[in-house]
Each structure stands twice: as structure tokens, then as C-alpha cells.
Amino acid sequence: MVQFTRKKLDSLTLGERMKKIREERRLTLADISKGTKIQAKYLQYFEESEYMKLPADVYVRGFLRSYALYMGLAENNLIKQFEREKGIHKNIKKIVDEDKIRKPIDFSIFIISPKVVVVSLITLVALGSFVYLYLQINNFVSTPRLVIIKPINGAVAEGISIAVSGVAEKDALVTINDQPVLVNEKGEFSQDVGLKDGLNVINVRAKNKFNKETTQSVSVSANFQPTENQPDRGQVGQPANSSDQQNNPVKAEISVAPNPTWLSVEADSSLVYSGVLDPQNVQKFEAKEKISVSSGNGRETFVKINGKDLGQLTSSSAPAKDIVFDANGKVLNK
């Protein structure tokens, strides 16, 4: 008698899986949105399996990579499951749409001869080929459109970040200081960019599918000095004019190894960096009171405060959230 082995199949969809993990960790969509910089509505579309409402696949894969880094999951498994389920959704939608547009056969009163059919097909093919070649050649030789709406060149900012917005060619890959940003169906984009004290050069690049690039740069001067009516803030629970705080800014150097790791940094409660940091890069930040660090992998994230090497952010490879440092390099309790 042949015996069969029973195997329990995991029937959870990607959305059900993401929702289950989030609820098990007692996180809200807003928590994950803040940690990954993915809009909450896109996270909800994932959980409800409404894939047709998501942007282009290149951005969705970026979302899933950031999500996997933040939640400590394998990004390849998430991406493969998304691609498989989206393909199923497309096939189902195609069948439903075909059923809706079926109409009774309407025979024309005109007699269509084989000669008419051949001539019509040749004309259509020739016209279609001409239009296609024209569009392809035009796209190949031309650079993509890119317009920076704000900030204007030479602008002065009082804060530690500034909003960069503009319009690019539809479906172009847009980066600001080599960090990819989301472009909507109209080609519009907007992203907050962290600033350092003094002169900052912001580079915006748009690349089309033919690898043709357009690059524009704007210069922004940042002034972090407090005004007469806005004194410098001291540490929590201490006077705002504390001489110790004024003389001891927090200077952080953050690196990752050996793998690229998602990182989010806040200086004095203002977001100054969010993105995937490469192992060969070191990011430097400065704050007056405190610096808060979140990472997709605490064990692979390394911190120096005011020149003192503090080593790993945490001893665990799980995501680390809101680890706060003061000028002495001591971890503060939030």
C-alpha cells in the first residue's frame, strides 16, 4: 500500500503575510511608514493585495527592499511572491475585461476582398513601423526632460532640511544626491533633503530607458544659527542657554558593513537622512542636542560620536529603531 506524506502549505498571500507580521510586532502602518519612508497608502495597498494601485514595478521593488530591511526579512522572497501574485491578478483582470467587451458579430454590408485585406495590412504595418521608428529614434537621441521647481538656485534655508520638487519625463528614474525618489504618473516628484551648515549643492538626475541622462544642480545655503527671538535649545530638562550644550554639539559618523543597509537619522528630532547606505560610504551628521538612529540591521551598523568609536549600533541583526545619542556618546532613553 502506497503511503502519502502530508505537507502543510503556507497559503498566506503577500498582503496577509505582511499584515500578520506587522500585527505580531504590534506596529501600525504609520510606524512602518515612518521607518521606511513608504507612504502608508502604499503599505495598505500591499496588505489588501491591490497591486494595480501601486506605482511602477521598479519603485515597488525598492519599497519591498526597504520593508525587508526594516522588518528583518528576506527581500528576494517578498519580491518573488509579489511578482507571482501580480501576474495572477493581471491574468484574472484580462479574462474579466475580455468578457465585458464581447459583442455580437456585426457583419459589414461591404464586401471585403483578399486584395483589400492585403493592401490594408501592408499600409497599417508600414505606418506603424514608421511611427515606432520615429518615436524610438527621438527617444534615443534626446535626453529626458527635467525641471527643478524648488528650491531656486542660491536659496537660503534656516532649517536642517529642504523640500526639493520638480517635473521629469514620465517613467524616468530620478535621483536626488544619488538617492532614488518616487515619480508619479505625471512625472512630478518631491523629496526632503538634509542640509549641512553652510553651502550645499543638490544634484538631481533623470535617466530614461536608453540610459540618457539629464542632470541639474541647485545651490542652497543653510544657516543653523539661532536668531535673537529663537534661542538655542538645551537638553531635555535643562535651561535653553546651557553653556555645556552650546559647547558640546553631537557629531556622528555612521557606516555599515558588510551589506548595504537601510538607515534613518534624525538630528534634533528633524529627519536628515533616509535611504540605503552602501558599505563604502560614511555619512556624517551634526546636531545641537541629540541624534537618533534607526537601522534595518543593528549589528551591521557602526557609530562614532565626537570621534569616539562606539562600535555596533546593537548586538542584534534585527532592525533597530530610534537609538538616541548625546554629545558624550551615551545612549539616551527616549
N, C-alpha and C positions, 0 to 999 in steps of 0.2 A: 504494500500500500504506500503510495507516494504521500509524503508529508510536506506541508507548506509552512513556511516561516512567516509569521505576521510581522509587519513593519508599520509602525505609526508614522503617518505622513504629516508634515507640517503644512497645514492648509491656509495659514495666515497670508493675506495679501501684504504688499509692502506697506500700504497705509495702516492696516490693522497692526502690523508689527511695530511701526514707528509710534503709533498711539499707545500700544501696550508698554513699550519701553519707557516712553515719557511718563505714563501714569505710574509705573513701578518706581520710577525715580522721583515721583512727586514734583514734576516740573510742569509749568504751564507753557503754552505756545509763546507767550511773551518772554518767558525765561530763555527759551531756546533761541528766539528771535534776537534777543539782546546779546547772547553769547556767540551766535554765528553770523549776525548781521543779515539774516534771511528774513524777508518780510513775513509777518505772521500769516498773511493770507495765503502765501505760497506753501507754508508748512501745513495749513489747513487743507489746501488742495491735495497735498501728498496724502494726508491721513484719510481723506474722503475719496481717494483714487480718481480725482477729477483731473487727469493728466492733460486733457486738451486745453485747460485753462492756464497751464504753466507756460513760461516763455520758451525760447529755442532750447534744443537739447544741450547745446554747449554750455548754457548757463545752468540748466538743471543738473548736469554732471558736476559743475562747480558747487552747486547747493549741496548735493549729496556728499561730496568730499568734505566740505566744511562741517556738515552734520555728523559724518562719521568720525572726524577728528574730535569734535566737541563731545560726542557721546561715547567715544572709545570703541567704535565698531569697525568692521572691515569694509572699506569703501567699495571694493570690487563686487562684493555680494550685493550691496544695495543698488549699484548701477546696473548690474546684470538683471536683477529682479525687476527694476524699473523698465528697462528696455523690453523685457519679455512681456510684462503686463501692458505696456503702452501699445505694443504690436497687436495684442489681443483686442484691446479697445478699438484700435483703428479698423481691424477686420470686421468687428461687430458693427461699427458705425457705417462701414462701407455697405454691408449687406442691408442694413435698415434703410440707408439712403437710396439704394437701388430699388428696393420695394416701393418706396414712396414715389419715385419718378416714373414708374412703369405706366405706360399709357396704351390704349388700344391702337392697333396698327391702322394708320391712315394712309391708304393708297392714293398716290397722286394721280390726277387726271392726265398728267403729261406722260408721254411715252419716253422712257429713258433707254436710249440705245447704248450698246457697248462702246461706241465711239465717243459719245458724250461723257460716259463714265471715265474713260481713259484720259481724255483731254482735261476734264475737271481735276482728276487726281494729280496729273502732271503739273497743272497750274498751281494747285494748292501746295504741293511739295516744293516747287520752285520758290513760291512766295514765302513759305515758312522757312526754307533754308536761308533765303536772303535776309529775312528779319532776324533769324537766330545768329547768323554770322555777324551782322551789323552790331547786335547787342553785345556779343562776346568780344568782338574787336574793340568796341568802345569801352567796355569794362576793363579789358586787358591793358589798354594803353593809358587809361585815365586813373588818377589817384582818387581815393574816396573823399567825399565831402566831409569837412569837419569845421564846425564853428563853435568857439567858446563864447558863451553869452555872459557869464560872470565867473570870477571877478574880472574887472578890466585890468589891463597891464599897468603896473605901478600903483595898485591899490594898497591901502594901509589897513591892517586888521589889528584890533585891540585884543582879541582872544587868542587861544592856542589852536584854533582850527578855523577853517573857512569852507563854505559850500562852493563847489566847482560844478557848473552845469553848462550844457551846450546841446548841439544837434550834430549827429553824424549820419553817414549813409546807412540806410536800413540793412540789417544783417551784418554790419561791420563789427569787428572785435575792437572794443575801445578800452584803453588802459590809461590810468592816471598815475604817474610815477611808477610805472611798470606793474600796477595792481589792476586786474580786470574789473570793470564796472558793468552794471546791467543797463542795457539799452532797450527801450520799449518799442512797440510796433511802429511808432512814428520816428524813431531814430533819436529820441530825446534821452538824455542821461543826466544824473545828478549824484554827487558824492561828496561827503565831508572829508577834508584833507587836513591832517595835523600839521602844525607850523612850529618852527623853531624861532627863537628870538633873533630878530634881525631880518636880513634879506632871504627870501625863499623863492626858488624857481620851480614852478609846477609844470611838468611836461605831460601833455595829453597826446595820445597816439591812436589813430584809427587804421585798421588793416582790413582789406577786403579779401575775398576768397582767392584772388590771384596774387596775394601777398604784396599788393601795392599799398604803400603807407603814406599817411599824411600826419605830420607832427606839428603841433603848435605849443608854444610856451608862454606863460604869463609870469611876471614877477610880482611878488606880494611882500610887503614889509610888515613884520609882526612886532608889536610893542607890548611886552608883558608887564611893564612898569605900572604900578597903581597910580591913579590920579589923586588929587587932593581930597576929593569928595568920596573916594573909594579906597580906604586904607587896605594894606596887605592883611590877608587873613592869617591868623596863627593856628597852632594845633588845636584840635578839639579840646575844649575845656580850659584853654589858656587865652590870655589877652591877645588882641589882634596885632598889637605893636611889640610883641615879644622879640627882643634883640636876638635871642638864640635862634628863633625860627628864621629871621631875616638873614642871619649869617650862616645858616646850615641848609642850603637847598638840597633837594634829593636828586642825585644824578644816577641814572640807571643805565647799565649796558646789558642787553638781553640777546642771547644766542640760542640756537637749537642744534642738536646732533643726536643721532646721525641722519635722521629723516626730516624732510620738510614738515613743519608743524604749524597748525593754526594758532594765532596769537591775537590777544586783545589787550590793549594797555590804556589805562585812564590816568591822567595827571591832574591831581586836584579835582577829581570827580568829572573831568571832561575827557571824552574819548579822543585819543591822539593817534591810535593805530589799530587797525583791524585787517587781518589778512593772513595768508600762509607765508611763513618765514622760511627761507632756504638756509641750509646749514652753513653755506659760505658767507652769509651776511650777518652783520651785527647791528642791531638797532639801538640807538642812544636816545634817552629821554631825560627831561629835567622838569621838576615840579618844585613848588614852594613848600608844600606840606607833606604830600604822600603820593605814592604811585601804586596803583592797583593792577595786578597782572592776572590774566586768565589764559589758560593754555589747553590745547587738545591732548597734550601728553606732558604731565608734570615732571616725569623722570627725564625726559629728553629736552627740557627747557632749563637754561642756566642763567643765573642772575648775578650781576655785580652792582653794589650800591656804594657810591662815592669811592670807587676804586677797590673796595673790599669784595673779594670773591666769596659769594655765599653758596656756590655750587648749585645743585639741582633745586628747582622750584619746589617739588615734593618728591618723596621717595616712591610714589606710585605712578604707574603708567596710565592711570585713569585721568580723565580731564580734571584740571584744577581750576577753580573758579574764585575770582576776587581775592587773591593773596596780596595783602597790603604791606608796604614797606615805608618806614620813615627815614629821616636823614642818617640815623645811626645803623640802618640796615636791619633793624628789629622788625619782625612780623607783628603787625598790629591786629587786634581783634576788631572786626567790623561791627 
